Amino acid sequence: MSNSSSIRHFLLLALADTRQLQLLHFCLLLGISLAALLGNGLIISAVACGHHLHTPMFFFLLNLALSDLGSICTTVPKAMHNSLWDTRNISYTGCATQVFLLIFFMGAEYSLLTIMCYDRYVSICKPLHYGTLLGSRACAHMAAAAWASAFLYSLLHTANTFSLPLCHGNALGQFFCEIPQILKLSCSKSYLRELGLLGVSAFLVFGCFVFIVFSYVQIFRAVLRIPSEQGRHKAFSTCLPHLAVVSLFVSTALLAYLKPPSMSSPSLDLALSVLYSVVPPALNPLIYSLRNQELKAAVWRLMTGCFQEH
């Protein structure tokens, strides 16, 4: 029997047991991470360099791209390293850091997605109040609140999880350090405290989701009243990508953290973790840039070297 003080490292889930498959997984992860870095990097550069994109919607999109970059850089590099060098080890400190950063960036992402929904709601349903409700100072305060609350939230979860005594070995059933997997190693009833925290978190996430759904009901009602087809198309082009990103992120994250133990299996856990931690950072830039003509044009000008500040 061992406890957390005697654990110096954890063993992560091996993605494959043959050398060929390990190298294949390395190449797949490399491709996904490069796509995420390129896509999010282009969005950040386009918004930062284009004065005509200095609006609340693109300001929050820039913050979302930063959280996506942080999220994928937290989990994927270590998985690539382990696949390439045929190892499963991650240090105790490295595991705690991974948990903290993943929850921090995911928390910030969800807060930003909620704020972006509010931005779309005010833009479409209360356009006359847009400049008042979403001025530059208000946007900065909302973004700062999203990052600060995510930091405190992550600190609380990480400190609580790694204060638990662990006596069921050090093997995690995931390719990165994840709270549900660490709780399985706990030999104390104290883990119920962390489960309670996860329950409160789920309630907050659900509350934000209800707000998002309610906002979109109002948004779609307002959009359908727009007389011109071009106006409706423009409104939908800014709302539908956001709704798609929110749906994927929330459904997979809630399933990963709150599914009952009877539903748990290594393949399902792995699939869900990839869907909420790896896929969104790579897909988000594509979803947003494909539907938003302004962003698409700015990214294209940036890529062709003809981007000029307006």
C-alpha positions in Angstrom: 0.0 0.0 0.0 1.2 3.5 -0.8 0.0 7.0 -0.2 0.3 10.2 -2.2 3.4 11.3 -0.3 5.3 8.2 -1.5 4.2 8.5 -5.1 6.9 10.1 -7.2 5.3 9.6 -10.6 2.2 8.3 -12.3 1.8 5.9 -15.2 -0.3 7.2 -18.0 -2.4 5.1 -20.4 -0.4 3.7 -23.3 -2.1 4.6 -26.5 -0.7 1.6 -28.3 1.3 -1.5 -27.5 3.2 -1.9 -30.8 6.0 0.4 -32.1 4.2 1.0 -35.4 1.0 2.1 -33.7 2.9 4.3 -31.2 4.6 6.1 -34.1 1.2 6.4 -35.9 -0.3 8.0 -32.8 2.6 10.3 -32.6 2.1 11.5 -36.2 -1.7 11.9 -35.6 -1.1 14.0 -32.5 1.5 16.0 -34.2 -0.8 16.7 -37.1 -3.7 17.7 -34.8 -1.5 19.9 -32.6 0.1 21.7 -35.7 -3.4 22.3 -37.1 -4.5 23.8 -33.7 -1.3 25.9 -33.4 -1.7 27.2 -37.0 -5.4 27.9 -36.9 -5.5 29.6 -33.5 -2.2 31.4 -34.2 -3.7 32.8 -37.5 -6.8 34.0 -35.6 -4.8 35.7 -32.9 -2.5 37.4 -35.5 -5.4 38.4 -37.7 -7.4 40.0 -34.8 -4.3 41.6 -33.2 -3.1 43.1 -36.5 -6.5 44.2 -38.1 -7.9 47.4 -36.6 -11.2 46.7 -38.2 -11.4 43.5 -36.2 -11.0 45.3 -32.9 -14.7 44.6 -31.9 -16.0 42.8 -28.8 -16.8 39.6 -30.8 -13.3 39.3 -32.2 -11.7 40.3 -28.9 -13.4 37.4 -27.2 -12.6 35.1 -30.1 -8.9 36.1 -29.6 -9.2 35.1 -25.9 -10.9 31.8 -26.9 -8.0 31.1 -29.3 -5.5 31.6 -26.5 -7.4 29.2 -24.2 -7.5 26.6 -27.1 -3.7 26.9 -27.5 -3.2 26.5 -23.8 -5.5 23.5 -23.6 -3.9 21.5 -26.4 -0.4 22.4 -25.3 -1.2 21.0 -21.8 -2.1 17.5 -22.8 -0.8 16.6 -26.3 3.0 17.3 -26.0 3.4 14.8 -23.2 1.3 12.2 -25.0 3.5 12.7 -28.1 6.7 12.3 -26.0 5.4 9.1 -24.4 4.4 7.6 -27.8 7.7 8.5 -29.4 9.9 7.3 -26.5 7.7 4.3 -25.5 7.2 5.4 -22.0 4.2 6.0 -19.7 5.8 8.1 -16.9 4.7 11.5 -15.7 6.1 13.0 -12.5 3.8 13.8 -9.6 4.5 17.5 -10.0 4.0 17.3 -13.8 0.7 15.5 -13.2 -0.5 18.2 -10.8 0.6 20.9 -13.2 -1.3 19.2 -16.1 -4.5 19.0 -14.0 -4.2 22.6 -13.0 -3.6 24.0 -16.5 -6.2 21.8 -18.2 -9.0 22.9 -15.8 -7.7 26.5 -16.0 -7.9 26.7 -19.8 -11.2 24.7 -20.0 -12.8 26.9 -17.3 -11.7 30.0 -19.1 -12.9 28.6 -22.4 -16.4 27.9 -21.1 -16.6 31.3 -19.4 -15.6 32.9 -22.7 -18.1 30.9 -24.7 -20.8 32.1 -22.3 -19.7 35.7 -22.6 -19.6 35.4 -26.4 -23.2 34.2 -26.3 -24.1 37.4 -24.3 -22.3 39.4 -27.0 -24.3 37.9 -29.8 -27.5 38.4 -27.7 -26.9 42.1 -27.2 -25.7 42.6 -30.8 -28.9 41.1 -32.3 -31.6 41.6 -29.7 -30.5 45.0 -28.2 -28.4 46.6 -30.9 -29.1 50.2 -29.7 -27.5 49.3 -26.3 -24.5 47.4 -27.8 -22.0 50.3 -27.4 -23.1 50.9 -23.8 -23.2 47.3 -22.6 -20.1 46.1 -24.4 -17.7 49.0 -24.4 -14.0 48.3 -24.4 -13.7 48.6 -20.6 -16.7 46.2 -20.1 -15.2 43.7 -22.5 -11.8 43.9 -20.7 -13.5 43.4 -17.3 -15.5 40.4 -18.6 -12.4 38.7 -20.1 -10.4 39.4 -16.9 -13.2 37.9 -14.8 -13.3 34.8 -17.0 -9.5 34.2 -16.6 -9.4 35.0 -12.9 -12.4 32.8 -12.0 -10.9 29.9 -14.1 -7.6 30.4 -12.2 -9.3 30.2 -8.7 -11.5 27.4 -9.8 -8.6 25.4 -11.1 -6.5 26.1 -8.0 -9.4 24.8 -5.7 -9.8 21.6 -7.7 -6.1 20.8 -8.0 -5.3 21.5 -4.3 -8.3 19.4 -3.2 -7.5 16.4 -5.6 -3.8 16.2 -4.7 -4.4 16.5 -1.0 -6.2 13.1 -1.1 -4.3 10.0 0.1 -3.7 7.6 -2.8 -3.3 3.9 -2.1 -4.5 2.1 -5.3 -1.3 2.3 -7.2 -0.2 5.0 -9.6 -1.6 3.8 -12.9 -4.1 6.2 -14.6 -6.5 5.0 -17.2 -6.0 8.1 -19.4 -3.3 9.5 -21.6 -3.1 12.7 -19.5 -3.8 13.4 -15.8 -7.5 13.8 -15.3 -9.3 14.3 -12.0 -11.8 11.3 -12.3 -8.8 9.0 -13.0 -6.9 10.2 -9.9 -10.0 9.9 -7.7 -10.1 6.2 -8.6 -6.7 5.8 -6.8 -7.9 7.4 -3.6 -8.3 5.2 -0.5 -10.1 7.8 1.6 -13.7 8.9 1.9 -12.3 12.4 1.4 -12.7 11.9 -2.4 -16.4 12.5 -1.8 -15.4 16.1 -1.2 -14.0 16.4 -4.7 -17.0 14.6 -6.1 -19.1 17.3 -4.4 -17.0 20.0 -6.0 -17.5 18.4 -9.4 -21.2 18.3 -8.7 -21.2 22.0 -7.9 -19.2 22.6 -11.1 -21.7 20.7 -13.1 -24.5 22.8 -11.7 -22.6 26.0 -12.7 -21.9 24.6 -16.1 -25.5 23.7 -16.5 -26.6 27.1 -15.4 -24.4 28.7 -18.0 -25.8 26.3 -20.6 -29.4 27.2 -19.7 -28.4 30.9 -20.1 -26.8 30.1 -23.5 -29.9 28.1 -24.7 -32.3 30.9 -23.5 -30.2 33.5 -25.2 -30.2 31.6 -28.5 -34.0 31.2 -28.4 -34.3 35.0 -28.1 -31.6 35.4 -30.8 -33.3 33.1 -33.3 -36.7 34.7 -32.7 -35.1 38.1 -33.4 -33.2 36.8 -36.5 -36.3 35.3 -38.1 -37.9 38.8 -37.8 -35.1 40.4 -39.9 -36.8 41.2 -43.3 -33.7 40.9 -45.5 -32.3 37.4 -46.4 -28.8 38.9 -46.3 -29.3 40.2 -42.8 -30.6 36.8 -41.6 -27.6 35.0 -43.2 -25.1 37.4 -41.6 -26.7 36.9 -38.1 -26.8 33.1 -38.5 -23.2 33.0 -39.7 -22.0 34.5 -36.4 -24.3 32.5 -34.2 -24.2 28.9 -35.6 -20.4 28.4 -35.2 -20.6 29.5 -31.6 -23.5 27.1 -30.9 -21.7 24.2 -32.5 -18.6 24.8 -30.5 -20.6 25.1 -27.2 -22.5 21.9 -27.9 -19.4 19.8 -28.6 -17.5 21.2 -25.7 -20.2 20.9 -23.0 -21.6 17.5 -24.0 -18.2 15.7 -24.1 -16.8 17.4 -21.0 -19.9 16.7 -18.9 -20.0 13.0 -20.0 -16.3 12.6 -19.2 -16.5 14.0 -15.7 -20.0 13.0 -14.6 -20.8 9.7 -16.3 -21.6 6.9 -13.8 -18.9 4.3 -13.1 -21.0 1.6 -14.8 -20.6 3.5 -18.1 -16.9 3.7 -17.7 -14.6 1.8 -20.1 -11.1 2.5 -21.3 -12.1 3.1 -24.9 -15.1 5.3 -24.0 -12.9 7.4 -21.5 -10.3 7.8 -24.2 -12.7 8.8 -26.9 -14.4 11.4 -24.6 -11.1 12.9 -23.5 -10.0 13.3 -27.1 -13.3 14.9 -28.0 -13.2 17.5 -25.2 -9.5 18.2 -24.9 -7.9 17.7 -28.3 -10.6 18.1 -31.0 -12.1 21.5 -30.0 -8.8 23.5 -30.1 -8.1 22.1 -33.6 -11.7 22.5 -34.9 -12.7 25.9 -33.4 -10.6 28.0 -35.8 -12.0 26.1 -38.7 -15.6 26.4 -37.6 -15.3 30.2 -36.9 -13.2 31.1 -40.0 -15.4 29.1 -42.4 -18.6 30.9 -41.3 -17.3 34.4 -40.7 -16.5 36.3 -43.9 -14.6 39.1 -42.1 -12.4 36.7 -40.3 -11.9 34.6 -43.3 -10.8 37.6 -45.4 -8.4 38.8 -42.6 -6.8 35.4 -42.3 -6.5 35.1 -46.0 -4.8 38.5 -46.3 -2.5 37.5 -43.4 -1.5 34.2 -45.1 -0.9 35.8 -48.5 1.2 38.6 -47.0 -1.0 41.3 -48.2 -2.6 42.2 -44.9 -2.8 45.9 -44.4 -4.0 47.7 -41.3 -7.1 49.8 -41.8 
